[in-house]
Amino acid sequence: MRLSPLLAGCVAVWLLLSGTAHATAYPIKDPVLTKNKLYRTGKIATSECPEREIKSNHVPSAKRYLTSVLNCLNASWAAHAKRAGLPFAKARIGFITKPRRYCGHAWGKYTAATYCGKERRFIVLLDDDTLSNPWDLVLFALAAHEYGHHVQNLTRMARAYDYYPYKGKKELNEQIRRNELQAECLGGAFVRSFWDSLDRTQADWDELLDITRESGDEWTKDGDHGKGRNIAAWLDKGFRAGSPAACNTWTAPSSKVS
């Protein structure tokens, strides 16, 4: 079984830390990660983002759909950042139909989308697996997740994460999970801000959570995104709060980011 596109939106991460002399004990102590101003910005204001029509196995309609979602995300975050005094720059989107190298790295086996900080752009793989059943909320949430990585980039959390020291693969994977689960939570908060304008029901949200619970590290065995139940929990936590305040994965117990 292939990982859900929602969960496979893994930012291209390579931590070039071979020169680090000492590892830092947990919990994470960098204030850019644990006490970022992002957490004090309040709820993301409600705005409209009606979903565009999308067809099964139809790349052009998927491009229009996701571009529309990105436009909503850019407008929403621009307004939120202005109110909160945070930096803003638009994210961009691109599409491929076959895996290829991006941002200097090979395309991952389970990757449906990936964000590149230096380009402020994410690429979505529109293959048969992604487009076979595009009517659930997976594609919408996938774009919101990748935009969460964009927010991490704008608030300098991505840089702090890239350079945070670690000792061994276990600590490295936990840091990657904290980063990915934060993007998932931010994605949930974004979806909540648009929810009233979506022609969706609670059943649609519950279905997305069920899809999420059935994916994750249980399937990839990589240990770098989190168990399905934890991914779903952070997604739902962001959605219920509608605020980045709910998304401080860097101070969460290890059991919550396993």
Protein Blocks (a to p, Z undefined) as FASTA:
>chain_A
ZZdfklmmccdddddfklpmbdcddddfbfklmmgfklmnopadddddddddddehilkl
mmmmmmmmmmmmmmmmmmmmmmnopacddddddddfbdcdeehiacdfklcbdcdfklop
acddddfklmmmmmbmmlmmmmmmmmmmmmmmmnommmmmmmpccedjklmmmmmmmmmm
mmmmmmmmmmmmmmmmpccdfklmmmmmmmmmmgcjklnonopnopfklmmmmmmmmmmn
opaklmmmklgcfklmZZ
